[in-house]
Amino acid sequence: MTTEGTAPDTDDSCIRTTCPYCGVGCGVLATVEAQQGVEGDRAHPANSGRLCVKGASLHETTGREGKLMFPMVRGRRRDWSVAIDQAAQAIRTSIDDYGPESVAFYLSGQLLTEDYYIANKLAKGFIATPHVDTNSRLCMSSAVAAHKRAFGADAVPGCYEDLELADLLVLAGSNAAWAHPVLYQRMKASAREGRRVVVIDPRRTATTELADLHLALRPGTDTILFNGLLVWLARQQYLDSDYIAEHCQDFEAALEMAEAAAPSMASVAEQCDLDPDDVEAFYQWFGQTPRTVTGFSQGINQSVAGTDKGNAIINCHLATGRVGKPGASPFSLTGQPNAMGGREVGGLANTLAAHMDYHTPGARERVQRFWGSEAIADGPGLKAVDLFEAVHRGDIRVLWIMGTNPAVSLPDSERVQQALARCPTVIVSDCTATTDTTVHADILLPAAGWGEKDGTVTNSERCISRQRSFLPLPAEVRPDWWIMSAVAGKLGFGDAFGYQNPAQIFREHAALSAFENDGSRIFNIAGLAGISDDDYRSLQPVQWPVNDTTEDASRLYGDGRFTTDNGRARFIPVATVLPTQLPDSQSPVVVNTGRIRDQWHTMTRTANTSRLLAHRQEPFVEMHPQDLHRYGVMSGHLASLTLGGGRFVGRIRESSQQRPGEVFIPIHWSRQFSSHGIATVLTRNVTDPVSGQPESKHGLASISPFRAAWHGRLLVRKSRPRRWQADYWCRVPLAHSESWWLAGRTPLEWPGTLSDWLNGRAQLVMADPAEGRYRAARIVDGRLEAVLLLDRDPTRLPDVTWLDACFAEQALSEAQRRNLLSARDVAVEDTGAIVCSCFQVGEKQIAGAIDEGRNTVQALGSTLKCGTNCGSCIPELRTLIDQAVPATVAESD
């Protein structure tokens, strides 16, 4: 076995690969020297050259600082032979003493398909443990379950083009402008006369800038809204009765259940807390528009009724015959780059490889026969939340985690931390040295990261793309497939895991998809089973299925034939299941969690570039103005959200876009970046009974001001100060320094504690005790070493962008020294809070340009370049224009 990859598809100056962030699966052109930059691949069908700000910043995240560079065993550096021996020994001992089900794997949508395939083959096919699940359980499993119930397979029927062709685009539980920016830009660019957009979301997000109608429904009432739509379609005779009769089953049962849940439009409006006229407008547009696409994402999936919500949407599309047709389909917007690739190889605990299921007669034996294994898992394993509960109670003795950070991302994260601490052996494969999860690792294995990995991924429209390596593999870093194959060899399974490169694994994966496939399994890439190494090297994006019988794979089920046992789609009766956690006097606030524009998951990659932290630097609590007064909190100040023993502290952001009584908090901060910024301490391990997906979008909390005696900003030269304490802190890596937001409940002894904060004696000091304002700077040999800015009012703390730039100077000028404690060059205009991350354009710059008459998005772009790259900041630009210019004066965009 070697670590040989396949040579990249290159024109000597750049390499075609794919973005490792969301499920859009954008093509990227990367230079061999990644620091030179990346750009969008105009030849890739997903993005046609577009990139969001995260994708455009990828070259800034490929450095080696913070990377895991060598194996560690129980805190000590070891060579690979020792690490592999220790991992294999832990697994073998656990199997011998407690059985194969004492071993579990927790995988990630960040893995390549080839890595995923080996993990499932090793675990389910040779170790014979069914306990293999993935963080995709947290984002897409409800959509998977809904597809399988309705269509008979986990197959998305539409494609990205449908989002552009649709005359009615419905976005349910999707803030695409921030979570899928490139798809959002495609939707926006396809706007035309007569095309309408409906956004269904409790919050008014950036995506609603595209909307003709925003339905800010009560959280958890999506099934009522879509059940009501099904009833309305039937009563107003908008059903496609021929389609239902010829291609579907169980319609009457679904309609009867819908009528019980949503007997009238008035009832729907009341239950959903919507204006009846808005509900009627949505229903009429849906009924009258044959080309309708409903795109749904985490706001639908991450619910105790996520599967039912998905099926309620699909029911309406089946009732009107709008499945798999140009511009007409339900469409699941995937969260991770390879969530679908992982599902193809059986990454979910309730599936086998190649879209086969445990409950399908003969499937287990088929997979076992293909792999030639002596034993195979005999039934579904534990899903993510239940799996970690089994770890907590001691049933799982060895847990191997790959490329994910469950200590932050899983609900009730404090309990997950306890589980990891209790587990006898935790193996972690990762490219990042220190995360909330790696600190629990007994065996820590350095895995290849983006730019170093070679394989394939599958995006939301079933498009398989190559992720090609373009960076050299560090000396002691290995691909995930190699690591698992080496452990398999030590366990005695070497003959089945003697892979030389990822192309060999891909061929086996493709061959299994075709093995004894009589057409009942729609996932079939038989056409790629014989691919040569050279053809794999140059493989172009291709949608599955790929076989002799498929002429056009862009859409599925357009002919009305489905992959159920009788070929008919199933209507699923959907009852009303509201959130199980309801506000009360102890926890009166409803908590919604989600992504923000410039960050990804738990920030292990995106925090490596300072410009992605410019837009939102800290955990925050977004809430309606009415609630600020009700709970005694102030915009720009800190507040605490508490639930049981869990506490989240964030900066208050006043927003009329929130429903009163509800708050929004971001999911990205971990213990590596914030003292109290982990959103999942406020989410319980309540799951959808069908999919096992946690109800991450609906939590509860009480809220109170975080009463601090002082607030501060601290900047030091790339090393943490030796001694300081703060009741609240948030680390913000900047381009030239490390910085922190700070707050403390106990007054500081000034100036006695200065040297502790600054790592030495301050040369410049300013104190204004009456105002509660103190500032100090430490300079060594003419270079800035540290700056501390304190104030009793956090809204008076200055922006530190200019200060950060001073750390890059080999010797401060006299003017810079004079301005240090002002924290800005007083001769240069203050740009204000960053709005456009691509070009670092600030709010004050934009306001100034608007004052000068540049009161359109296009005019601002021409002057400042903001909004001209990824476009994610355009909704905020419009908001600033609307605030500054009366609607009757503002020019049309």
DRENLO-333402 format. One line per 2 residues: number of its first residue (from 1); for each residue y, x, z of C-alpha. Coordinates in steps of 0.001 Angstrom, whole numbers, plus 500000, padded with zeros to 6 digits. Example, Ala and Ser with C-alpha at 12.3 -4.5 7.8 and 13.67 -1.06 7.14 Angstrom:
<sites>
1) 495500:512300:507800 ~ 498940:513670:507140
</sites>
This chain:
<sites>
1) 500000:500000:500000 ~ 503445:501325:499072
3) 507026:500145:499551 ~ 507696:500296:495825
5) 509951:497526:494542 ~ 510648:496582:490965
7) 513399:498221:488990 ~ 516561:496133:488899
9) 517885:494156:485964 ~ 520889:496336:485261
11) 523334:497432:482602 ~ 523907:500744:484423
13) 527068:499452:486097 ~ 525875:496392:487999
15) 522769:494503:489008 ~ 522133:490774:488778
17) 521079:489340:492110 ~ 521696:486199:494192
19) 523935:485349:497126 ~ 522133:485211:500516
21) 524199:482419:502038 ~ 523959:478671:501319
23) 521465:476776:499197 ~ 523650:476726:496064
25) 521970:479998:495030 ~ 524888:481609:493217
27) 524298:484524:490895 ~ 526014:487760:491908
29) 526812:490927:489989 ~ 526620:493826:492437
31) 527557:497404:491740 ~ 525035:500076:492685
33) 527658:501411:495062 ~ 528142:498062:496776
35) 531425:499100:498347 ~ 532971:498865:494878
37) 532685:495102:495061 ~ 530749:492096:493845
39) 531594:489323:491422 ~ 530087:486058:490303
41) 527492:486146:487531 ~ 528861:484086:484659
43) 525366:483850:483174 ~ 523841:482186:486255
45) 523524:478401:485865 ~ 524327:477637:489500
47) 527826:479096:489634 ~ 528850:480296:486153
49) 530781:483159:487746 ~ 532290:481309:490721
51) 531909:482712:494240 ~ 533182:481415:497567
53) 534985:483745:499946 ~ 531750:484576:501787
55) 529994:485540:498566 ~ 533021:487477:497336
57) 532972:489477:500591 ~ 529316:490490:500426
59) 530088:494105:499591 ~ 531997:494336:502866
61) 528871:493448:504880 ~ 526425:496049:503554
63) 527404:498961:505799 ~ 524991:500472:508268
65) 527002:499903:511420 ~ 525006:497586:513664
67) 521890:497773:511492 ~ 518447:498193:512950
69) 517330:501543:511527 ~ 514010:502350:513231
71) 511155:500619:515087 ~ 511465:500056:518830
73) 508574:499334:521196 ~ 509499:498130:524674
75) 512912:499719:524472 ~ 511841:503096:523065
77) 512097:504406:519523 ~ 508676:504755:517882
79) 507385:505599:514454 ~ 505942:502911:512204
81) 502298:503701:512922 ~ 502799:503103:516639
83) 504846:499940:516094 ~ 502283:498467:513691
85) 499425:499373:516068 ~ 501221:497733:518993
87) 501956:494536:517049 ~ 498395:494251:515790
89) 496955:495002:519224 ~ 499081:492299:520874
91) 497938:489741:518287 ~ 494263:490759:518501
93) 494240:490718:522319 ~ 495886:487292:522413
95) 493369:485885:519924 ~ 490438:487330:521855
97) 491677:486082:525233 ~ 493373:482780:524368
99) 492408:481876:520803 ~ 494369:482052:517519
101) 496701:479223:518533 ~ 498211:481508:521171
103) 499966:483343:518311 ~ 502977:481843:516544
105) 505407:482782:513780 ~ 509019:481586:513482
107) 510462:482265:510036 ~ 513766:481883:508222
109) 515337:480546:505043 ~ 516803:484057:504765
111) 513370:485434:503833 ~ 512461:485866:500191
113) 509639:483729:498818 ~ 507294:486714:498651
115) 507912:487485:502349 ~ 507386:483839:503256
117) 504137:483754:501271 ~ 502670:486727:503134
119) 503691:485278:506516 ~ 501904:482015:505811
121) 498853:483656:504309 ~ 498477:485985:507293
123) 499121:483348:509958 ~ 497413:480241:508591
125) 494803:481833:506375 ~ 493574:484845:508349
127) 494767:484695:511962 ~ 494078:480928:511646
129) 497011:479773:513734 ~ 498806:476644:512516
131) 501904:477532:514549 ~ 504154:478731:511763
133) 507547:477103:511472 ~ 510957:478037:510174
135) 514628:477576:510925 ~ 514671:475316:507865
137) 513244:472779:510326 ~ 516755:472631:511771
139) 518487:471747:508518 ~ 516249:470325:505781
141) 513037:468945:507243 ~ 514286:465333:507405
143) 515120:465441:503695 ~ 511665:466900:503037
145) 509999:464084:504966 ~ 512106:461446:503192
147) 511186:462835:499765 ~ 507510:462934:500627
149) 507491:459381:501973 ~ 509299:457987:498921
151) 508164:460191:496027 ~ 504913:461648:497316
153) 506175:465230:497220 ~ 508955:467435:498523
155) 510745:467398:495170 ~ 514473:466981:494581
157) 514701:464756:491477 ~ 518150:465804:490258
159) 520103:468904:489340 ~ 523625:470266:489808
161) 524734:468905:486450 ~ 524221:465397:487829
163) 527002:465987:490345 ~ 529303:466490:487366
165) 527904:463694:485183 ~ 528050:461014:487873
167) 530675:458303:487497 ~ 530289:457587:491218
169) 529709:460542:493507 ~ 528771:459638:497079
171) 528796:462487:499608 ~ 527101:461487:502863
173) 527192:463843:505841 ~ 528324:466706:503653
175) 531437:468844:504023 ~ 530710:470519:500704
177) 534173:472067:500488 ~ 533231:474348:503389
179) 529413:474341:503400 ~ 528773:474455:499619
181) 532122:475622:498209 ~ 530944:476478:494701
183) 529265:473100:494228 ~ 532419:471479:495561
185) 534455:473333:492951 ~ 532072:472079:490255
187) 532546:468522:491512 ~ 536296:468978:491593
189) 536438:470489:488100 ~ 534471:467531:486690
191) 537082:464970:487827 ~ 538033:462573:485035
193) 539502:459157:484473 ~ 537220:456532:485991
195) 535122:458915:488111 ~ 535161:457902:491768
197) 534182:459813:494911 ~ 533174:458280:498243
199) 532872:460527:501294 ~ 530886:459189:504260
201) 531628:461240:507364 ~ 532960:460459:510854
203) 535467:463301:510395 ~ 538107:463631:507757
205) 537009:467036:506458 ~ 538272:469283:503686
207) 535867:467480:501352 ~ 537702:464169:501748
209) 540544:465712:499750 ~ 538370:464841:496754
211) 537682:461276:497912 ~ 538914:457999:496487
213) 537425:456369:499586 ~ 536615:457895:502958
215) 534274:455935:505223 ~ 534807:457382:508723
217) 531859:455542:510192 ~ 530705:455590:513802
219) 528286:458532:514246 ~ 524656:457596:513766
221) 525210:454367:511811 ~ 524355:455659:508332
223) 521134:453624:508166 ~ 523121:450458:508847
225) 525543:451260:506035 ~ 522803:451916:503472
227) 520569:449083:504676 ~ 523588:446836:504204
229) 524027:448242:500704 ~ 520407:447386:499835
231) 520926:443816:501086 ~ 524192:443491:499150
233) 522599:444811:495936 ~ 519854:442199:496236
235) 522208:439308:496956 ~ 524683:440278:494229
237) 521863:440729:491687 ~ 522434:444419:491049
239) 518742:445240:491426 ~ 516773:446736:488547
241) 513946:444260:488962 ~ 511894:445602:486058
243) 512034:449141:487433 ~ 510999:447947:490894
245) 508101:445934:489493 ~ 506815:448682:487195
247) 507398:451819:489242 ~ 507727:450983:492947
249) 505977:449384:495884 ~ 506870:447841:499270
251) 510299:446607:498184 ~ 510055:443271:499983
253) 509169:444930:503294 ~ 512118:447319:502995
255) 514512:444504:502113 ~ 513286:442360:505000
257) 513866:445213:507450 ~ 517291:445887:505943
259) 518294:442237:506316 ~ 517333:442332:509975
261) 519396:445499:510560 ~ 522402:444602:508412
263) 522455:440850:507793 ~ 525963:440748:506361
265) 528801:442956:505202 ~ 530808:441849:508238
267) 527973:442965:510489 ~ 527850:446349:508745
269) 531600:446827:509155 ~ 531446:445950:512829
271) 528431:448140:513628 ~ 529807:451094:511646
273) 533382:450612:512898 ~ 534724:450384:509347
275) 537255:448221:507545 ~ 535321:445396:505806
277) 537403:445891:502656 ~ 536333:449555:502497
279) 532669:448609:502897 ~ 533001:446023:500145
281) 534717:448534:497832 ~ 531898:451042:498335
283) 529209:448439:497712 ~ 530923:447136:494570
285) 531412:450626:493149 ~ 527754:451472:493832
287) 526507:448225:492280 ~ 528684:448513:489187
289) 528093:452204:488417 ~ 524792:453131:486769
291) 525573:456847:486933 ~ 525634:457305:490700
293) 524612:460403:492660 ~ 524360:460401:496442
295) 524542:463935:497781 ~ 523477:464233:501406
297) 523253:467132:503803 ~ 523226:468020:507494
299) 525235:465014:508658 ~ 522300:462904:507498
301) 519433:465279:508303 ~ 520360:466528:511782
303) 519693:463249:513520 ~ 517088:461503:515596
305) 516816:459159:512595 ~ 517383:461759:509869
307) 514291:460874:507845 ~ 515123:457175:507937
309) 518686:457905:506848 ~ 517364:459839:503866
311) 515001:457013:502959 ~ 517731:454389:503348
313) 519703:456303:500706 ~ 516672:456722:498445
315) 515840:453006:498793 ~ 519197:452111:497227
317) 518596:454475:494322 ~ 515088:453159:493722
319) 516376:449574:493865 ~ 518760:450328:490998
321) 516411:452608:489032 ~ 518675:455619:489580
323) 516240:458452:490163 ~ 515820:461501:487944
325) 518250:460315:485298 ~ 521344:462147:484036
327) 524099:461556:486558 ~ 521907:459266:488676
329) 519810:460485:491627 ~ 519743:461006:495344
331) 520414:464713:495863 ~ 519677:466789:498970
333) 522131:469671:499453 ~ 520122:472488:501028
335) 521531:474600:503840 ~ 519939:478033:503330
337) 519423:480267:500272 ~ 515643:480043:500318
339) 514855:476961:502359 ~ 513119:475528:499315
341) 511227:478733:498527 ~ 509875:478716:502056
343) 508729:475129:501636 ~ 506947:476081:498398
345) 504682:478501:500245 ~ 504057:476341:503336
347) 506757:477618:505669 ~ 506842:474366:507632
349) 504294:473846:510400 ~ 502963:470607:508906
351) 502248:472015:505427 ~ 499886:474405:503695
353) 500864:476704:500831 ~ 501924:475528:497353
355) 503098:472079:498533 ~ 499663:471155:499810
357) 499264:469222:503054 ~ 496702:469428:505818
359) 495953:465708:505525 ~ 495209:465854:501784
361) 491399:465743:501313 ~ 490097:469134:500218
363) 493424:470947:500523 ~ 492423:473242:503405
365) 489214:474228:501694 ~ 491060:474816:498410
367) 493574:477192:499963 ~ 490871:478976:501962
369) 488757:479371:498831 ~ 491683:480792:496878
371) 492547:483296:499607 ~ 488938:484155:500325
373) 489515:483940:504062 ~ 486876:483381:506712
375) 488968:480942:508729 ~ 492028:478799:508192
377) 494220:476724:510473 ~ 492572:473334:510860
379) 495633:471113:511256 ~ 499406:470976:511499
381) 501083:473320:513947 ~ 503955:472867:516357
383) 507382:472232:514906 ~ 510288:474424:516010
385) 511440:472631:519156 ~ 507892:471942:520346
387) 506857:475477:519440 ~ 509430:477002:521769
389) 508462:474532:524464 ~ 504901:475877:524124
391) 506292:479400:524482 ~ 508159:478299:527612
393) 505058:476888:529302 ~ 502911:479896:528341
395) 500675:478421:525626 ~ 502084:480836:523041
397) 501428:484434:524114 ~ 502654:486290:521013
399) 505673:485113:519048 ~ 506775:486858:515841
401) 510331:485965:514793 ~ 511610:487012:511367
403) 515199:487055:510159 ~ 516632:484391:512429
405) 518342:483969:515791 ~ 516720:481021:517629
407) 518274:482038:520950 ~ 521522:480682:519495
409) 520540:478181:516815 ~ 517933:476024:518555
411) 519029:473112:520769 ~ 519171:473651:524515
413) 519562:477364:523859 ~ 519474:478270:527553
415) 515887:477002:527697 ~ 515025:478956:524539
417) 516346:482098:526257 ~ 514074:481360:529194
419) 511118:480884:526851 ~ 511694:484217:525158
421) 512029:485969:528495 ~ 508706:484493:529657
423) 506697:485275:526512 ~ 504326:488235:527058
425) 504975:489682:523576 ~ 507947:488926:521355
427) 507964:490659:517974 ~ 511203:490510:516011
429) 511710:491668:512422 ~ 515396:491871:511609
431) 518018:493974:509882 ~ 520491:493632:512773
433) 519951:495708:515883 ~ 521534:493493:518523
435) 521414:489714:518515 ~ 520805:487166:521244
437) 517181:487164:520068 ~ 516507:490882:519504
439) 517427:491625:523127 ~ 514202:489817:524068
441) 512011:491778:521649 ~ 509121:493808:522994
443) 508501:495111:519484 ~ 511535:495380:517206
445) 510877:496076:513529 ~ 513645:497125:511075
447) 513462:494857:508025 ~ 515304:495233:504734
449) 518569:493339:504460 ~ 520439:491820:501536
451) 520957:494440:498852 ~ 517789:496242:499965
453) 515332:493366:499363 ~ 513539:492547:496141
455) 511964:489196:495330 ~ 512806:485579:494504
457) 514594:482609:496060 ~ 514719:478918:495115
459) 517955:476956:495394 ~ 518712:473261:495952
461) 518026:472265:492335 ~ 514555:473930:492281
463) 515875:476969:490413 ~ 513939:480188:491032
465) 516169:483255:490832 ~ 515623:486940:491385
467) 517145:488705:494324 ~ 517186:492316:493213
469) 517687:495357:495391 ~ 520596:497611:494521
471) 520946:499670:497714 ~ 518569:502445:498775
473) 516168:501492:501532 ~ 517028:503450:504706
475) 514343:505949:505666 ~ 512646:503863:508370
477) 513419:500352:507092 ~ 510751:498295:505318
479) 510558:494964:503412 ~ 509158:492063:505421
481) 506136:491701:503123 ~ 505243:495360:503704
483) 505538:495016:507481 ~ 503260:491984:507620
485) 500768:493499:505187 ~ 500563:496622:507348
487) 499837:494533:510445 ~ 497248:492549:508451
489) 495548:495826:507568 ~ 495353:496832:511228
491) 493850:493437:512030 ~ 491065:494085:509516
493) 492407:491983:506629 ~ 493543:494879:504455
495) 491538:493869:501383 ~ 493540:490636:501097
497) 496912:492299:501701 ~ 496866:495425:499563
499) 500070:494595:497702 ~ 501986:497303:495881
501) 505136:495362:495038 ~ 506666:491866:495273
503) 505748:491057:491667 ~ 502094:491144:492652
505) 502741:488692:495496 ~ 504723:486379:493224
507) 501866:486255:490699 ~ 499458:485229:493453
509) 501886:482576:494703 ~ 502244:481176:491171
511) 498487:481228:490643 ~ 497906:479261:493859
513) 500366:476602:492704 ~ 498167:476091:489633
515) 494793:476503:491350 ~ 492721:473315:490923
517) 495954:471457:490209 ~ 495058:468368:488218
519) 498654:467205:488030 ~ 498753:465563:491430
521) 500872:468446:492766 ~ 504247:468529:491032
523) 505008:472013:492312 ~ 503279:474041:489618
525) 504552:477361:488271 ~ 501420:478227:486327
527) 503603:479519:483523 ~ 504619:482443:485742
529) 501165:483294:487111 ~ 500561:485943:484463
531) 504025:487482:484572 ~ 504026:491249:484111
533) 505949:493633:486324 ~ 508440:494151:483513
535) 508905:490405:482977 ~ 509298:489883:486719
537) 511891:492637:486692 ~ 513945:490769:484097
539) 513081:487188:485160 ~ 515920:484780:484397
541) 516711:481725:486557 ~ 514168:478978:485901
543) 513619:475533:487420 ~ 510179:474440:488485
545) 507766:473060:487472 ~ 506956:475781:484933
547) 503768:474944:483052 ~ 502464:473895:479673
549) 503061:470181:480254 ~ 506714:470424:481326
551) 509285:470354:478552 ~ 512417:469926:480680
553) 512305:470625:484405 ~ 515959:469935:485124
555) 515093:466441:486387 ~ 511973:464870:487862
557) 510637:461305:487919 ~ 512978:460100:485186
559) 509992:458424:483502 ~ 509253:456387:486635
561) 506007:458211:487388 ~ 505815:459642:490882
563) 503430:461946:492742 ~ 502017:459320:495078
565) 498341:458386:494938 ~ 499085:455421:492644
567) 502051:456900:490792 ~ 504539:454448:492311
569) 507547:455301:494447 ~ 507537:453849:497929
571) 510332:451848:499475 ~ 510412:452707:503173
573) 511378:449952:505646 ~ 514144:451443:507791
575) 514974:450064:511218 ~ 518209:450808:513028
577) 517776:453804:515323 ~ 521038:454793:516983
579) 521614:458093:518793 ~ 519575:458279:521970
581) 522455:459918:523844 ~ 525300:457492:524536
583) 528606:458334:526234 ~ 528978:457446:529894
585) 531356:458210:532738 ~ 529745:461606:533338
587) 529704:462645:529667 ~ 532284:460525:527857
589) 532824:462698:524783 ~ 530639:462666:521656
591) 530119:466206:520353 ~ 529618:466918:516653
593) 528613:470451:515608 ~ 528838:472099:512220
595) 529773:474976:509956 ~ 533209:476352:509292
597) 534508:477666:506008 ~ 534216:481446:506286
599) 531268:482014:508645 ~ 527514:481876:508216
601) 524926:480955:510842 ~ 525294:483205:513917
603) 527734:485672:512310 ~ 525393:488661:512266
605) 526553:489378:508708 ~ 529888:487604:508174
607) 531453:489085:511319 ~ 531119:492502:509692
609) 534190:491817:507558 ~ 537484:491103:509248
611) 538891:488857:506531 ~ 536204:486247:507205
613) 537467:486022:510784 ~ 541092:485530:509784
615) 540846:481766:509256 ~ 539164:480817:512542
617) 538939:483664:515076 ~ 537538:481847:518089
619) 535261:478994:519067 ~ 537368:475849:519063
621) 537348:472192:520044 ~ 538848:469915:517423
623) 539969:466586:518881 ~ 542198:463598:518201
625) 545779:463654:519592 ~ 545072:460594:521749
627) 542310:462506:523537 ~ 544556:465459:524394
629) 546635:463230:526644 ~ 543611:461319:527944
631) 541815:464449:529141 ~ 544841:466530:530082
633) 544277:469352:527594 ~ 546844:471060:525369
635) 546742:472198:521765 ~ 546410:475975:521551
637) 545019:476213:525095 ~ 541420:476582:526208
639) 539184:473720:527321 ~ 535661:473476:528710
641) 532982:471129:527441 ~ 530112:470755:529885
643) 526706:469078:529838 ~ 524448:469681:532795
645) 524455:473433:533306 ~ 525691:474170:529799
647) 529319:475072:529164 ~ 531235:475646:525936
649) 534773:477030:526064 ~ 536979:476808:522990
651) 540564:476712:521821 ~ 541899:473167:521396
653) 542842:472248:517833 ~ 544683:468955:517595
655) 543526:466924:514600 ~ 544105:463324:513611
657) 541108:463812:511301 ~ 538805:463313:514293
659) 537795:459888:515559 ~ 539115:459263:519099
661) 536458:459970:521712 ~ 534696:462532:519509
663) 535122:466289:519152 ~ 533933:468880:516666
665) 532786:472391:517612 ~ 531501:475212:515351
667) 527928:476516:515481 ~ 528486:480184:514685
669) 529444:482042:517864 ~ 526778:483790:519920
671) 526691:485764:523157 ~ 527453:488844:521080
673) 530851:487440:520162 ~ 531892:485017:522894
675) 531431:484443:526602 ~ 530981:480665:526302
677) 530965:479830:522576 ~ 527390:478705:521930
679) 527388:475151:520613 ~ 523698:474533:521316
681) 524183:474544:525077 ~ 525539:471018:524476
683) 522684:469766:522263 ~ 519443:468511:523738
685) 516023:469062:522229 ~ 515849:465474:520960
687) 514164:465303:517558 ~ 513408:462973:514685
689) 509888:461616:515346 ~ 508889:462030:511682
691) 510414:465359:510684 ~ 510812:467089:514032
693) 514402:467977:513138 ~ 516747:468214:516145
695) 519678:465843:516583 ~ 522222:468656:516329
697) 525059:466467:515066 ~ 525263:464284:518155
699) 525683:465630:521664 ~ 527590:464611:524760
701) 529899:466391:527148 ~ 532694:466060:529646
703) 535924:467890:528871 ~ 538493:469532:531111
705) 541232:472144:530813 ~ 540195:475767:531282
707) 542797:476654:533885 ~ 543728:480300:533483
709) 546319:482415:535283 ~ 546720:484611:532206
711) 545745:484871:528555 ~ 545593:488010:526464
713) 544765:490008:523372 ~ 543207:493440:523689
715) 542795:495903:520806 ~ 541010:499241:521105
717) 539854:501886:518664 ~ 536327:500769:517749
719) 534859:501058:521225 ~ 534689:498626:524083
721) 536898:499418:527087 ~ 534974:500907:529977
723) 535969:498443:532675 ~ 537463:495003:532452
725) 536582:491513:533529 ~ 537646:488190:532075
727) 536484:484646:532725 ~ 536749:483989:528987
729) 536446:486445:526124 ~ 535879:486316:522385
731) 535301:489472:520339 ~ 537071:489632:516964
733) 536149:492700:514876 ~ 539175:493726:512827
735) 539543:496140:509921 ~ 540660:499126:512029
737) 540007:498134:515625 ~ 537951:496006:517948
739) 539856:493117:519476 ~ 539319:490404:522047
741) 540871:487123:523050 ~ 540877:487034:526836
743) 541664:484687:529716 ~ 541250:484923:533467
745) 541530:482572:536395 ~ 542562:485260:538893
747) 545960:486948:538515 ~ 545787:490566:537408
749) 547210:493403:539475 ~ 549905:494762:537194
751) 550224:497614:536428 ~ 547348:498798:538637
753) 544572:497686:536292 ~ 546146:498998:533091
755) 544021:502131:532835 ~ 540821:500056:533141
757) 541832:497907:530210 ~ 543225:500672:528025
759) 540667:503408:528777 ~ 543424:505561:530156
761) 547133:505786:530969 ~ 549618:503635:529057
763) 552589:505338:527425 ~ 554474:502136:526608
765) 554808:499297:529118 ~ 556827:496077:529154
767) 556766:493627:532082 ~ 558520:490282:532461
769) 557012:488762:535615 ~ 559293:485709:535509
771) 557801:484728:532147 ~ 554308:485943:533027
773) 554454:488339:530074 ~ 553108:491911:530127
775) 552425:494364:527305 ~ 551185:497931:527220
777) 550000:500500:524702 ~ 548115:503768:524956
779) 548845:506550:522467 ~ 546937:509836:522296
781) 548117:512713:520101 ~ 550328:510338:518161
783) 547504:507867:517387 ~ 547286:504367:518763
785) 544262:504029:521046 ~ 544690:500641:522743
787) 547089:497707:523130 ~ 547059:494943:525746
789) 549177:491791:525368 ~ 549229:489289:528249
791) 551015:485960:528692 ~ 550635:482925:530908
793) 551049:480727:527783 ~ 548460:481512:525078
795) 550572:479953:522333 ~ 553118:482752:522805
797) 550617:485521:522071 ~ 551476:487147:518733
799) 549315:487659:515686 ~ 547781:491146:515794
801) 547322:491884:512091 ~ 550167:494416:512051
803) 548913:496039:515240 ~ 545465:496434:513746
805) 546962:498254:510750 ~ 548632:500688:513156
807) 545194:501878:514270 ~ 544659:503213:510744
809) 547600:505619:511057 ~ 546875:509248:511877
811) 550262:509417:513572 ~ 552549:506524:514415
813) 556062:506631:513027 ~ 559011:506246:515346
815) 559622:502747:513974 ~ 556002:501778:514617
817) 556192:503039:518189 ~ 559381:500985:518763
819) 557695:497836:517431 ~ 554314:498199:519146
821) 555028:495889:522052 ~ 556587:493329:519686
823) 553235:493412:517865 ~ 554922:493254:514477
825) 557242:495107:512179 ~ 560412:493166:512834
827) 561733:494170:509405 ~ 558831:492437:507642
829) 558306:488690:507377 ~ 555642:487247:509669
831) 552984:485704:507397 ~ 551607:483337:510047
833) 548015:482157:510552 ~ 545759:482934:507601
835) 544997:479972:505344 ~ 543647:481745:502237
837) 541019:484300:503247 ~ 540502:485567:499694
839) 544071:486881:499422 ~ 545074:486859:503120
841) 547907:484373:502589 ~ 549435:483003:505786
843) 550812:479628:506799 ~ 554407:480861:507110
845) 554299:482409:503631 ~ 553090:479089:502229
847) 555736:477130:504133 ~ 558422:479435:502765
849) 557199:478992:499208 ~ 557163:475204:499622
851) 560727:475320:500939 ~ 561661:477148:497731
853) 560311:474255:495664 ~ 556754:475425:495014
855) 555322:472140:496225 ~ 552109:471931:494220
857) 548830:473765:494626 ~ 549297:475299:491186
859) 552784:476532:491995 ~ 551625:478086:495257
861) 548761:479767:493416 ~ 551076:481182:490789
863) 553369:482621:493453 ~ 550984:483672:496255
865) 547518:483547:494553 ~ 546231:481281:497336
867) 543669:478756:496108 ~ 543026:480631:492856
869) 539666:482216:493723 ~ 537045:480194:495598
871) 539362:477205:496163 ~ 538125:476534:499711
873) 541674:476633:501064 ~ 543034:474036:498609
875) 542624:471070:501004 ~ 544664:472946:503624
877) 547278:473826:501016 ~ 547578:470127:500165
879) 547940:469259:503840 ~ 550761:471778:504252
881) 552461:470378:501144 ~ 552087:466793:502399
883) 553521:467728:505799 ~ 556505:469467:504244
885) 557235:467261:501230 ~ 557429:463426:501232
887) 554831:461884:498970 ~ 557510:460403:496732
889) 558965:463860:496116 ~ 555841:466016:495832
891) 554821:466660:492298 ~ 551431:465563:491049
893) 548718:468204:490967
</sites>
